[in-house]
């Protein structure tokens, strides 16, 4: 019986066994790394979408609260036209001040899309209302809501001289408010969000100041 050869074999591994073990270890490591990398990427995507959701919802909530409370005031004394100028990417109207501004009262809101290539955003400008003798009061705030790829508006109702109610891209120099305002927001990710439909609660007859 060859005892020395048997003892040598029991003391270690052959070269073939080592190669097989290293190959298996490499395969297992690759699978583990791929799974870990995929998990990290999925978590990052989930966090980004959650932040995007919170951001868009905050913008929608702000627009809903201000547009639903639009005041049907006249553009000027003796005019039948309202101080409501609606374009496809811009809207100007009178509404109450946000709760964060303690002074209370109304303000002129100018909300529009700024297509800056480096940092596109929705720009909100608040000016004091009423404006006397074409002068603006002490209030003049400007805020940029960034992270927006596109922002568009639509207006539902019948304009002066029209019989049928339909959607319009503009609502300018009218004596009544639109029945509905549609707001479409596209974040930088390009993900489409359902349009926000807002019904102004104001009376159809403008009040005099």
LUMGUVO-727013 format. One line per field, with one value per residue (C-alpha): residue number from 1; x, y, z. Coordinates in nm, 4 decimals, always signed. Layout:
nr	c(NUM / ...)
X	c(X / ...)
Y	c(Y / ...)
Z	c(Z / ...)
***
This chain:
nr	c(1 / 2 / 3 / 4 / 5 / 6 / 7 / 8 / 9 / 10 / 11 / 12 / 13 / 14 / 15 / 16 / 17 / 18 / 19 / 20 / 21 / 22 / 23 / 24 / 25 / 26 / 27 / 28 / 29 / 30 / 31 / 32 / 33 / 34 / 35 / 36 / 37 / 38 / 39 / 40 / 41 / 42 / 43 / 44 / 45 / 46 / 47 / 48 / 49 / 50 / 51 / 52 / 53 / 54 / 55 / 56 / 57 / 58 / 59 / 60 / 61 / 62 / 63 / 64 / 65 / 66 / 67 / 68 / 69 / 70 / 71 / 72 / 73 / 74 / 75 / 76 / 77 / 78 / 79 / 80 / 81 / 82 / 83 / 84 / 85 / 86 / 87 / 88 / 89 / 90 / 91 / 92 / 93 / 94 / 95 / 96 / 97 / 98 / 99 / 100 / 101 / 102 / 103 / 104 / 105 / 106 / 107 / 108 / 109 / 110 / 111 / 112 / 113 / 114 / 115 / 116 / 117 / 118 / 119 / 120 / 121 / 122 / 123 / 124 / 125 / 126 / 127 / 128 / 129 / 130 / 131 / 132 / 133 / 134 / 135 / 136 / 137 / 138 / 139 / 140 / 141 / 142 / 143 / 144 / 145 / 146 / 147 / 148 / 149 / 150 / 151 / 152 / 153 / 154 / 155 / 156 / 157 / 158 / 159 / 160 / 161 / 162 / 163 / 164 / 165 / 166 / 167 / 168 / 169 / 170 / 171 / 172 / 173 / 174 / 175 / 176 / 177 / 178 / 179 / 180 / 181 / 182 / 183 / 184 / 185 / 186 / 187 / 188 / 189 / 190 / 191 / 192 / 193 / 194 / 195 / 196 / 197 / 198 / 199 / 200 / 201 / 202 / 203 / 204 / 205 / 206 / 207 / 208 / 209)
X	c(+0.0000 / +0.1278 / +0.0856 / +0.2980 / +0.0890 / -0.2350 / -0.1126 / -0.0106 / -0.3521 / -0.5317 / -0.3181 / -0.4383 / -0.6360 / -0.5432 / -0.4945 / -0.8187 / -1.0149 / -0.8730 / -0.9635 / -1.3200 / -1.3547 / -1.2223 / -1.4586 / -1.7589 / -1.6523 / -1.6285 / -1.9741 / -2.1312 / -1.9571 / -2.0805 / -2.4385 / -2.4237 / -2.2758 / -2.5362 / -2.8176 / -2.6740 / -2.6230 / -2.9777 / -3.1142 / -2.9248 / -3.0441 / -3.4048 / -3.3905 / -3.2473 / -3.5164 / -3.7868 / -3.6581 / -3.6352 / -3.9924 / -4.1144 / -3.9458 / -4.0922 / -4.4389 / -4.4141 / -4.2865 / -4.5597 / -4.8333 / -4.7177 / -4.7312 / -5.0738 / -5.2074 / -5.0847 / -5.2398 / -5.5666 / -5.6021 / -5.5311 / -5.7206 / -6.0310 / -6.0435 / -6.0127 / -6.1895 / -6.3980 / -6.2860 / -6.2931 / -5.9818 / -6.0496 / -6.3290 / -6.6091 / -6.4778 / -6.6780 / -6.3648 / -6.2192 / -5.8688 / -5.8189 / -5.5723 / -5.5330 / -5.2764 / -5.1513 / -4.8419 / -4.9309 / -5.2150 / -5.2872 / -5.5696 / -5.6718 / -5.6976 / -5.6421 / -5.2925 / -5.1385 / -5.1789 / -4.8045 / -4.8387 / -4.9953 / -5.1061 / -5.4133 / -5.6086 / -5.5842 / -5.3022 / -5.2490 / -5.0978 / -4.8919 / -4.8059 / -4.6072 / -4.3629 / -4.0025 / -3.8357 / -3.4810 / -3.2668 / -3.0476 / -3.3283 / -3.6852 / -3.9436 / -4.2867 / -4.2510 / -4.5047 / -4.5159 / -4.7415 / -4.8265 / -5.0409 / -5.4092 / -5.5896 / -5.3481 / -5.4227 / -5.3146 / -5.1103 / -4.8857 / -4.8040 / -4.8166 / -4.5376 / -4.6078 / -4.4046 / -4.2901 / -4.1362 / -4.0952 / -3.9528 / -4.0937 / -3.8117 / -3.7877 / -4.0565 / -4.0083 / -4.3368 / -4.6414 / -4.9576 / -5.3083 / -5.6517 / -5.9841 / -6.3336 / -6.6386 / -6.8151 / -6.6442 / -6.8317 / -7.0358 / -7.0052 / -7.2984 / -7.1149 / -6.8868 / -6.5522 / -6.1850 / -5.9683 / -5.5939 / -5.6511 / -5.9052 / -5.8348 / -6.0385 / -6.3590 / -6.6425 / -6.6805 / -6.4480 / -6.3998 / -6.5969 / -6.2880 / -5.9119 / -5.6924 / -5.3333 / -5.0818 / -4.7413 / -4.4519 / -4.1528 / -3.7943 / -3.8138 / -4.0667 / -4.3162 / -4.6719 / -4.8993 / -5.2811 / -5.4065 / -5.5374 / -5.8909 / -5.9898 / -6.3318 / -6.3150 / -6.5732 / -6.6302 / -6.9688 / -7.0215 / -7.0965 / -6.7853 / -6.7964 / -6.7076 / -6.4280)
Y	c(+0.0000 / +0.3444 / +0.5399 / +0.8498 / +0.9249 / +0.8869 / +1.1189 / +1.3879 / +1.3813 / +1.4202 / +1.7213 / +1.9586 / +2.0190 / +1.9479 / +2.2272 / +2.1309 / +2.1540 / +2.5000 / +2.6219 / +2.4925 / +2.6557 / +2.9915 / +2.9797 / +2.9100 / +3.1871 / +3.4330 / +3.3381 / +3.3731 / +3.7095 / +3.8372 / +3.7336 / +3.8969 / +4.2192 / +4.2351 / +4.1885 / +4.4517 / +4.7002 / +4.6431 / +4.6928 / +5.0206 / +5.1497 / +5.0504 / +5.2293 / +5.5433 / +5.5415 / +5.4920 / +5.7828 / +6.0070 / +5.9269 / +5.9856 / +6.3270 / +6.4075 / +6.3051 / +6.5264 / +6.8186 / +6.7961 / +6.7462 / +7.0554 / +7.2641 / +7.1243 / +7.1976 / +7.5564 / +7.6120 / +7.4466 / +7.6635 / +7.9901 / +7.9246 / +7.7910 / +8.1157 / +8.3518 / +8.6866 / +8.8018 / +9.1655 / +9.4051 / +9.5055 / +9.8731 / +10.0969 / +10.1143 / +9.8145 / +9.4978 / +9.2887 / +9.0913 / +9.1062 / +8.7503 / +8.6880 / +8.3238 / +8.2082 / +7.8612 / +7.8913 / +8.1869 / +8.2982 / +8.6273 / +8.6684 / +8.8085 / +8.5766 / +8.5725 / +8.5801 / +8.2510 / +8.1617 / +8.2016 / +8.5770 / +8.7070 / +9.0459 / +8.8977 / +9.0505 / +8.9876 / +8.9859 / +8.9792 / +8.6456 / +8.6056 / +8.2382 / +8.1382 / +7.8864 / +8.0002 / +7.7817 / +7.8306 / +7.5493 / +7.5276 / +7.5518 / +7.5542 / +7.6460 / +7.7826 / +8.1436 / +8.2930 / +8.6692 / +8.8246 / +9.1952 / +9.3977 / +9.4407 / +9.6707 / +9.8742 / +10.2447 / +10.4847 / +10.2094 / +10.1764 / +9.8573 / +9.8326 / +9.7174 / +9.3512 / +9.2087 / +8.8512 / +8.6310 / +8.2547 / +7.9931 / +7.6405 / +7.4453 / +7.0873 / +7.1393 / +7.0398 / +7.1793 / +7.3674 / +7.4343 / +7.5617 / +7.5211 / +7.6971 / +7.5514 / +7.7642 / +7.9786 / +8.3036 / +8.6191 / +8.5552 / +8.1767 / +7.9442 / +7.6173 / +7.5531 / +7.4029 / +7.4010 / +7.6985 / +7.7575 / +8.1228 / +8.3173 / +8.6864 / +9.0048 / +8.8258 / +8.9470 / +8.6112 / +8.3514 / +8.0112 / +7.7284 / +7.5091 / +7.5596 / +7.2668 / +7.2554 / +7.0121 / +6.9708 / +6.7625 / +6.7228 / +6.7001 / +6.3203 / +6.3525 / +6.1331 / +6.2322 / +6.3327 / +6.3417 / +6.6948 / +6.8957 / +7.0276 / +7.3238 / +7.4909 / +7.8569 / +7.9041 / +8.2724 / +8.4088 / +8.4694 / +8.8414 / +9.0517 / +9.2799 / +9.6486 / +9.7868)
Z	c(+0.0000 / -0.0978 / +0.2308 / +0.1385 / -0.1734 / +0.0235 / +0.2990 / +0.0445 / -0.1187 / +0.2160 / +0.3100 / +0.0264 / -0.2952 / -0.6498 / -0.9017 / -1.0763 / -0.7518 / -0.6833 / -1.0303 / -0.9937 / -0.6506 / -0.7763 / -1.0739 / -0.8509 / -0.6128 / -0.9027 / -1.0319 / -0.6861 / -0.6304 / -0.9670 / -0.8891 / -0.5448 / -0.6867 / -0.9624 / -0.7116 / -0.4773 / -0.7625 / -0.8875 / -0.5361 / -0.4924 / -0.8302 / -0.7563 / -0.4209 / -0.5824 / -0.8532 / -0.5898 / -0.3800 / -0.6862 / -0.7887 / -0.4333 / -0.4274 / -0.7686 / -0.6504 / -0.3421 / -0.5502 / -0.8156 / -0.5558 / -0.3672 / -0.6862 / -0.7758 / -0.4270 / -0.4458 / -0.7893 / -0.6862 / -0.3771 / -0.5611 / -0.8858 / -0.7098 / -0.5092 / -0.8084 / -0.7550 / -1.0551 / -1.0358 / -1.3267 / -1.5123 / -1.4529 / -1.3329 / -1.5872 / -1.7811 / -1.8381 / -1.8795 / -1.5928 / -1.4566 / -1.5767 / -1.8584 / -1.9501 / -2.2049 / -2.2919 / -2.0699 / -1.8492 / -1.6246 / -1.4500 / -1.1985 / -0.8597 / -0.5597 / -0.1854 / -0.0434 / +0.0714 / +0.4375 / +0.4859 / +0.4292 / +0.7475 / +0.6158 / +0.4475 / +0.1590 / -0.2153 / -0.4659 / -0.8408 / -0.9389 / -1.2537 / -1.3088 / -1.6145 / -1.7546 / -1.7957 / -2.0600 / -1.9354 / -2.0817 / -1.7724 / -1.5159 / -1.6550 / -1.3934 / -1.3143 / -1.2083 / -0.9668 / -0.9153 / -0.6494 / -0.6637 / -0.4264 / -0.5047 / -0.5531 / -0.7620 / -0.7524 / -1.0279 / -1.1963 / -0.8934 / -0.7133 / -0.3368 / -0.1092 / -0.1800 / -0.4659 / -0.4273 / -0.6941 / -0.6574 / -0.8966 / -0.8798 / -1.0442 / -1.1650 / -1.4317 / -1.7964 / -1.9268 / -1.7976 / -1.9972 / -1.9314 / -2.0858 / -2.0244 / -2.0554 / -2.1198 / -2.3771 / -2.4702 / -2.5575 / -2.8739 / -2.8459 / -2.7795 / -2.7213 / -2.4274 / -2.5253 / -2.4299 / -2.5285 / -2.5145 / -2.4277 / -2.2248 / -2.2758 / -2.2232 / -2.1265 / -1.9056 / -1.7298 / -1.5832 / -1.7454 / -1.5888 / -1.5601 / -1.5744 / -1.6809 / -1.5566 / -1.7077 / -1.5460 / -1.6820 / -1.4448 / -1.5665 / -1.5751 / -1.8588 / -1.6763 / -1.7704 / -1.4835 / -1.5056 / -1.5772 / -1.2845 / -1.3432 / -1.1245 / -1.1019 / -0.9907 / -0.7162 / -0.7862 / -0.8918 / -1.2638 / -1.2106 / -1.1324 / -0.8345 / -0.8396 / -0.6263)
***
